[in-house]
Amino acid sequence: MQGTVHLFDQLPEVDRPAAPLADGTGPDAGVPARKVPLVGVIRNPRSHRNGDGEPEWSGRATMMVETPQKRSELEAILRRFAAARVDLLVVDGGDGTVRDVLTCGAGAFGDVWPELIILPSGKTNALAIDLGLGDNWTLDRAIACAREGRGVARRPMVIAMRENPAARVQGFVFGAGAFTAAISLGQQAHTKGAFNAMAVGVTTAWTLFRALVGDPGNVWRRGTRMRLLRPDGQPVDHSGHGPADERYMIFGSTLERFPAGLDPFRGIAEQLRFLVMDTSRAGLLLRLPLVYFGIGIEGARKQGYRPFGTEALDIDIEGNFILDGEAFPPGSYRITLGPHLRFVVP
């Protein structure tokens, strides 16, 4: 992973607001409160598609546009947006930018956010795929859709240190174990020009191949020590394939649609959903091409495959975990559902 996935030394700490905001800025607002909406824009100038200069926006709304050069600038920017009571919050970037905005914005908006518009300009845009945002999705079109009340609800995951709940991150795609190696491979695929669904397909196929042909102790096949506990304190079932204190991979998300048509959580009603693989044995790996599309899950369970939904999950892990493409340090964490958010869609 060295040089391909950024590793955070620690989780950021953001103070939550003393009281929630009102004024129709929450997820149930439906349409902007002002006749001419006030739009706060966070534009990541380093995002993959943002290297061609400033965008030409027609100005059908009053805008506060910010292009932060560092993550540390986000909290102050978002507090200014909250103080101004923006009607729409635009995130112009990829999944990592969305994660940073949601994490730093917790101190400004708490559980009551303005409607969000995603302009998917990053190398990975899993949230945009889930929301059905096509290549013709522009800010002007998004503002028009907001006026018409077009939106869907989503809740991010909150991953917080158990001994310090103020240290937390918010995002939509979590993973650990072999998932970290797969994400590193995906970053390398980006350098070859593969993005979004193509990158997912290439990464999935190559990860499976390396796991099947690799030696048992290499990075593609070895397990990671971790403990998984449900809200009642009971451990998540282990199949008995492989050491009881290890898992090969864990993946979690609150998204409903995934790149390349993947459907790994088919049949799970809860919003906070996970799948766990206990082992890298060939009998399970060979089933994955179908299992990732929601086919043959019951047969895979016998080989060490565990999909489940829950209200919360405690995890003690000795390796890094990934959230929306970047790595965070080992430790003891609690994963829960974040605030109700409303995203503008076509």
N, C-alpha and C positions, 0 to 999 in steps of 0.2 A: 504494500500500500504506500510505501514511502514515495513521495513525489507525485502521486496520482490522486489521492484523496486527502483533503485538508483535515487535520486532527486538531480539535479544540482541546485546550488543556483543562478546561473546566466548563461547567454549565453557567450561563449568564444569570445574574441575580437582578430582577426587576421588581421594584416596589409596586404593589397594586394600588389603584386609586382609593382614596378614603370613601368615596361614594360613587355609585354608577351614574353615568350620564343619562340625561333624559332628552326631551325635545324631539322625539321621533327619530333618534339616530340609531336605534337598535335593529335587530334582525327582523322584527315584525313591522317595520316601517312601511314596507311595500313599495312606495314611490318616494322620491326625494321630497323633503318638506318644503323647500323653497320653489318658487316659480322658475327661477333660473338656478339650477343646483350649484352648490359650492363643491368643487372637486379637488381633493388632495391627491397629488400624484407622487409616488415614489418610483423614480426611474433609476435602474441599475445601469450605469454607463458601461460596465464590464460584461453585461450579458451578451450572449452569443450573437443575437440579432441587433444589438444596439450600437454597433461600431460604425454606422454610416452617418453620423452627425445627429443633430437634433430632429425630432419628428415635426411634421407640419400638421398641427391640430387646428381645426377651423375656428375654435373659440366659441362654440355654442354653449359654453358654460363658463362660470367664473372659476379660475384654476389657481391652485397653489402648487407649483411644481418644484420638487426637490430632487437633486441628483447626488446623494451622499457618496463620498469617496471611501468611507469606512463604516463598518457596522456600528461602531461606537457613536456615530452621529444620529442613528435612527431614533433612539428613545426621545431625544429633545425635539426632533422633527415631528414625531407622532404626537407628542404632548401639545405642540403648537396646533396641529390639525384638530386634536380633541377640543382644545380651548376655542377654536374657531367654529366648532360644531359642523365639520364637513358633512355633506350629505352622501358623498360617494368617496371611497378610498380606492385609488387605482394602484396596483402593483405591476410595474412594467419590468419583468424579469422572469427567471425560471423558478423551479421548485425551491431552491435554496434561498432565493430572495423572499419568496412567500413565507418560508419558515422564519427568516430573520425578522420580517415585519410583524408576524403574529407573535413572536417571542418578545420583541421589544415593545410592541403595542399593548401588551398586557398591562403595563404600568400606566398607560394613557386611557385605555378604554375599558379595562376590566372584563366584565362579561357582556357589555352592551356596546357593540360595534356598529359603525355605519355600514351600509351596503358596500360590498367589495367588487371591484372589476379587476380581472386578471388579463393582462396583455402578455401572452406567453412568448417571451423573447429569449429564454434560456436554452441550454443544451438538453435539459430534461424538463418536460412539462407535463408530468403525470396528472396534476390537478386539472390542467386545461383539457386533457383528453377526457377525464371524468366528467367535466362540465360541458363537453361537446363543442368546444371553441375551435372553429375551423380557421383556415388560412386567411379568410376574408373578415376576420374579427378585428375591428378597429375601435379606437376610443370613441369616435363619433357614433358608430353603430351601437356601441355598448351603452352610451348615455341615452340614446333613443330607446333602447330596450329597457333601461332603468325607468324611463318615463312611463313606459307601458306596463311596468310592474312585473317584468319577466325575471324571475329569480328562483334559485333552489337553495335549500338549506344543507349545510354540511357542518360537521364538528371535527376539529383537529384533535389529535392526540396530545396530551400533556405528559411529558416525561420529567419527573421531579426527583431530586435526591431525597431519600427517605429521612435522612438526618437533618436536612435543610430544605424544606419544601419551597423556599423562595428561589432556590437555584433550579431553574426549569427551562425547557425548550418546548415549542409547539410546532407540530408539523403533521404530515399526512402519511408518510411511508417510513416505517421503522424496520430494522433488521439487525441481526447479529450472527456470529458464527461464520459459516461459509458465505453468508450474504455479504460480508465485508470484502471478501476476495472477489465476489461477483461484481460489486460496485466498482472496485478498482479496475477490473477488466472493462467495465462499461465506460469508465473515464478514458481508457486507452482507445476504445472504439470511437469515442468522440474525436480523437486526434486523427482518425482515419476517415472522418466524414460521416459517421453513422450516428443518427440522433433519434430520439423518441422511439417509435415502434421498431424501427430498424435496429437501433442499439439494443433494445430489449431482446429481440430475436437473436441477434448475434451473441449477446452475452449469455443468454439462457443455453443456447446450443453449445457454445464453447465451454462453459462451466460444466455442463453435463459430461461432455467428452473428457475433460481433464480429470473429473472425479472418477470416471469409469476406468481410465487407463493409468491413473496415477498410483504411486505407492501408498499404502495405508497411512503412513505418517506425514504425507505432504499436506500443504495448505488446502488443497482441494478436497481432502478426504478426512482430515482429523477433526475431532469434536472440540468443543469449547466448554469449559466448566461453567455451569450456570444452574441456578435454582429458580424455579418458577412456581409462584404461589397465587392461588385464587383469592378473592376477597375474604373468604371464610378461613383463610390460613391453610387450606388443604393444597398439597402440591398438584400440579398438572400431571396427569397420568404419564408414566414412562412405559414404553413397550417392553423393556427388558433387553432390547437389542442395543449393545454398547453399554459403557459404564453408566450407572444410575445417576451420577452427578455431572454428566455431560450431555449436551445436545449438539447435533450436527449443524442445525440452522434454525433460527426463528425469524419469522416475517410477520409484520402486523400493519394494518391500515384501516382507515375509516372511509376510504374511497369506495365508490360503487362500481365504477368501470375502470379497466386497466388497459395499458398499451397492448397492442398485438392481439387483442381479443381474449386475453387471459381472464380466467374466472375461478381463482383458487378458493374463494369462500362461498361457493354455491350452496344454498340451503341454510346459511347461518343468518339468523334474524337480527342479532345484536349489531350495533353500530361499531363497537370496538372488537375487531376480529383478528385472530392470529392463526398461523399454522406453524407447527413445530415438526421438524424431522429429527428423530433420535439418532439416526445412523446414516452412514454413506454406503451401506451394503448394496450390491448391484441389484438385488431384487426390488429395492425401492427406487433406485435411480432410474432404472429402465421403465418404471411406470410414470415418471414425472412428466414426460411430454403430454400424456393424457390427463394426468391429475391437475396440472396447471390450468387446464381448460375445464376443470370441474367434472371430469369423467373418470370413473373407476376409483373413487375415493375410498369406498368401503374395503376394497381389496388392498389398497395401499396402507390402510390402518394396521393391518396385520404385520406389515413390514416396518412399522415405526413412524407412520405419518399421523399427525394429530391436528386437525383443524378445529377451532372452537371460538365461541364468542363469550364475552365477559363484560362486567361493569368496570373492572379494574384488574391489574396484574402487577404483582411485585416480582421483581427480577434482581437477583444477585448474579453478576457476571464478571468473569476474570478477563474478558477481552473487550475491545472497543465495540460500541454499537453505532449504527448508521441511522441518521434521520435526514431524509430528503437529500441524500447524496454526500453528506459530510459526516466525519467520525467524531465521536465523543468518548470520554475515557471510561474505563471499567469502574464498577461501583455497585451500590445498592439503590435501586430506583423503584418508583411507583408510576405506573402508566394508567392514566385515566382519560376521560373525555373532556375536551376543552369547551369553550363557549359556543353557543349557537350562532353560526354565521350565515349570512345570506349573500350568495354570489349571483351577480347578474349574468344571464345566459341568453343565447339567441332565441 
